[in-house]
Amino acid sequence: MKLYPLFADLSRRAVLVVGGGAVAERKVAALLAAKAQVTVGAPLLTPQLESLVRKGRIAHRAGVFEASWIDHAWLVVAATSDQALNAQVAELATLQRIFVNVVDDAQLSSFHVPAVIDRSPVIVAISSSGEAPMLGRLLRERLETLIDHSVGPLAALAARLRKRIRRRYPDLALRRQFYQKLLTGPVADLLRRNQPEAATAAAEQALAAPRAEAVGSVVLVGAGPGDPGLLTLRALRALNEADVILHDRLVSPDILELARRDADRIEVGKQAGNHHATQDQIHALMLEHARAGKRVVRLKGGDPFVFGRGGEELEYLRDHGIAYEVVPGITAALACAAYAGVPLTHRDHAQSVRLVTAHCRSSMDTLDWAALAQERQTLAVYMGVAGLETVQAQLLAHGRAAETPFALVENGSRADQRVVTGTLADLPAQARRHDVRSPALLILGEVASLSHRLAWFGAEPLGAPVAIEPAAPPQPVPRPARHATVETLRAIHRA
C-alpha cells in the first residue's frame, strides 16, 4: 500500500486551514462535520466562511501566513492558490511532525483527503493515493448506489446492543453467527423499510432467544486460476464468512487479501511425493475446526472437482457427519485458454476437449494415449511441466502429428502470465528454452495455432506462429428432388 488508511478522531481537536477561498470552504465544511475546532488563516474569506466566523463556529487568523499559526494543531490543510506558500506550510508542518494536506499536490501531502460515503457511524473512504482523484470520485458514485442508507441505523443499533451481545455470546463463533443474522436478516429488512421501532423489537427478540450451539461446516471453494476478478460472488461471500481458511499453496495472495482479516489462514499445499500424507492432514484439519463450530473454507486453485480431490474431501466430510457445500471455480483449462486467446473448441479445428492430468508417472501410465492422439481435438494437460517429454513421446508414438501446435500458459490470468508456443516436435525444448515453471497448463491441438492472432492479455506469445489448415467442410447431403417431396405429400394425404 502506498498509503496507510486510518480514520482520525478530530472532535474538539485543533485543525488549521490556510486559505480562505472556495477550496478552503469545502475543506472546512468536512472538518466541521467531524466536530473539529477549525481555525482559518487568510487575509480574506468567502462570505460563507465569514458567516461561520460570525456564528463562532470557526476562528479566523487574518493576514499573511506565519509559522506560529501551526503551533498546537493536530492537522494542517494548505488550500491557497499560491504554490510557494502551500510548499512553505507543508515544510513547516512536517518539521513539527504534524500531518499536512496540500490541495492538489500529493507529493507535498502527508495525509490525503479521500472521497467519502457517509452512512454514519459507517464511513467508507476511497483513495487513489493522490494519483487519480477523479477515479476515486467515480468509485464513490458507484458505491453510493450500492450501500443502502439503512446501513447507518443498523450500525447504530448493533453498537447499542454490543455489550449485551458479548455477554450473551462469549464464544466468538456463536457471536459471529448472531451478528450474521442480525446484520443481514429481518432486522436489516425492517430498517430498510424505515421501521426502526420494529427493527429494535426484532433485535431484542433475537437476543432473548435460546442460544444454539455453534455448528461447524466446510465450504469447498474454487479460487480460479489466480485473477481475483474471476472469483464468483458466492466464493467472495464464503471467504468473508470464514473462521478458518485452508488454502492451497498456489492460491494467489490477491485472492487471500479478499478474505476476512481475522480468519485463521493455514497453507496446506501439497509437495511432490507427499500428496497422500498431506491429504490426510487436510482431512484432519477440516474435521478438527468444523467440530469446534468453525466455518471452514477449503480454498482450492481452479475448481474443486477438476483434479482438485474435492470428491475425496466431500466423502470424508460426509462419513464424519460434517455439513458441506461446494462453490465452483473457473478451472485452469477454461481460464488459461481464454487469457491466452485460445478457444478450446472451434468449428474449423476442434469439436471436443479432453482435460488430462499428468503430474506423476503413475497417472500418465493409465491414460488412453491412442484416444488422446486423435486429430481435431484439444488436449488441456494440467500439472504437465515435469512430464512434457513423456507427453510428447506418447502422442508421437500413437500417431499425433509432429507439427501439431501447442500453447504453454504459465501463471495464466495473473499479471506475470507467459504464453510459449510451438509444435509438438519441439515441445520440451521450447519449455526449457523459456524456463517454463509451474503453475503452467499445456494446450495442445489445432486451436493453439490461434494464440498469436487472438492474444489479448499480457505480453505477446513467445515462439513463432504455427499455421494450420482448417478441416475440410462436411459434404452437403443431396436434397431430394422437388417432385419426390410432392409425391411423398400426396402419398401421405392418400393414406
Secondary structure, 3 states (H helix, E strand, C coil): CCCCCCCCCCCCCEEEEECCCHHHHHHHHHHHHCCCEEEEECCCCCHHHHHHHHCCCCEEECCCCCHHHHCCCCEEEECCCCHHHHHHHHHHHHHCCCEEEECCCCCCCCCCCCEEEEECCEEEEECCCCCCHHHHHHHHHHHHHHCCCCHHHHHHHHHHHHHHHHHHCCCHHHHHHHHHHHHHCHHHHHHHCCCHHHHHHHHHHHHHCCCCCCCCEEEEEECECCCHHHCCHHHHHHHHHCCEEEECCCCCHHHHCCCCCCCEEEECCCCCCCHHHHHHHHHHHHHHHHHCCCEEEEEECECCCCCCCHHHHHHHHHHCCCEEEEECCCCHHHHHHHHCCCCCCECCCECCEEEEECCCHHHHHCCCHHHHCCCCCEEEEECCHHHHHHHHHHHHHCCCCCCCEEEEEECCCCCCCEEEEEEHHHHHHHHHHCCCCCCEEEEECHHHHHHHHHCCCCCCCECCCCCCCCCCCCCCCCCCCHHHHHHHHHHHHHC
